[in-house]
Amino acid sequence: QVQLVESGGGLVQAGGSLSLSCAAPGRTFSSYAMGWFRQAPGKEREFVAAITGSGGSAYYRGSVKGRFTISGDNPKNTVYLQMNSLKPDDTAVYYCAAGDSIVVLTTPKTVRSGDWGKGTLVTVSS
């Protein structure tokens, strides 16, 4: 299991930007694939973006491609999600997750229960 702590959520107007951070104190990020998921009110949790432990490959859901960027800073054991051109549909609680491989992060169902952060709320007003 990996202890994960998200930060950076908040309220922003449509078209604005936010940057989320996910720290894993005492862990070696390069040993894990890392990802972001989100859950809007009344909806299921969904994949947003993921990055391999080496940082060499990143994957995005279609609706955020070109607007969101996932990146990692292995010496700091931190992964980031830069969100630009935000839309009201992006409003959700955003969760950080870790996986032994990138495949684990393609769906929330394969992420172990102990490999989630507690989430940070992002609200985009129209």
N, C-alpha and C positions, 0 to 999 in steps of 0.2 A: 504494500500500500504506500501511497505517496501523499503526504500532507500538502495541500494546495490552498493558497490564499489569493483570492482575486481582489482587485481594487480598480478604481477609475470610472465606475458607473456614475450616472447622473442624468440631469435633464438638459436637453439640447433642442434647439429648433430644427425643423426640417432643413436639410442642406448643410447642417453643421457637422462637426467632427468630434469624436471622442477617442481616447486611447485607453484600452484596458490592459492591466498587467496581471500576471499570475506568477506568484513566487512559490518555490518549493524549498524551503530552508533545509539545508543539510543533505539535499539530494543531488544527484548528478544528472542533470537534464539530458545530457548526451546519451544516457542509457535508455531514454524513453521517447516515444513519439508523444507529442502534445497536441491538444486540440481545444477548440471552443464549440460549445453548443449553446442553444438558447431555447427558452420556453416562454411563450406568450400566454396570457391568461386564457384558460379554456382550451389550450392546444397542447399537443404532445411536444416533448423535447425534441429538437432537431439539430442535426449537424450544421455547423457554420464553416469551420476551417480547421485544418490540421497541418502539422509540420513534422517531418521526420527528425529523429534525434540528432542527426548530423546537420540538420538545417538545409539539406540539399534539395528537398522536395516539399512543396506546399500544395494543398488541395482546398478548394472552396465550393460551397454550394453555389448554384448558378445565379441566384438572386443577389449575391453579394460580390460576385466576381467583378473586379475592376474598381470596386469601392472599398473593400476591406483588404488589409494586408496582415498576415500573421508572420511573426518573426521571433527568433529566440536569441537570448544572450546566455550562452552556457556558463561562462565564468560567474555570472550573477544568478544562475539557476532561475531565470525568469523568461517567460514567454509573453509576447505582446500581441494585441489585436488593435491595429489602427483602423478606425472606422470613419470613412469620409462620405460626404453626400448622403447623410443619413435620411431615412424616410420614416414616416409614422409606423409603417409595417415592421420596422426594425425594433420596435418597442418590445422588450422582453427582459427576463432575467437571464443573464449570460453566465454560463458555467465553464470553468476550466476543467480539463480532464487529462489523464495520463493513460498511456497504453504501452504494452510491451512491443507493439508494432503498430504501424499506421492503419492496418486492417481493423484492429480493435476499435479505432476511432471513427469508423465509417457509420456506425449506428450507436445510439446510447445504450442499446440492449447488451452490447458486448463489453461495456466498460464496467470494471469491478466497482462494487458499491463504495469501497474505500478510496477509490481513485478519482473522486470528484471534489471540486471546491464547493463552497457553500453558496456561491453565486453573487452577482452584483447586478443591480437593476439599472437598465438603460431605458429612458423614456424620451421619445422623440415627439415633440409637439408640432402640429400642422400650422 
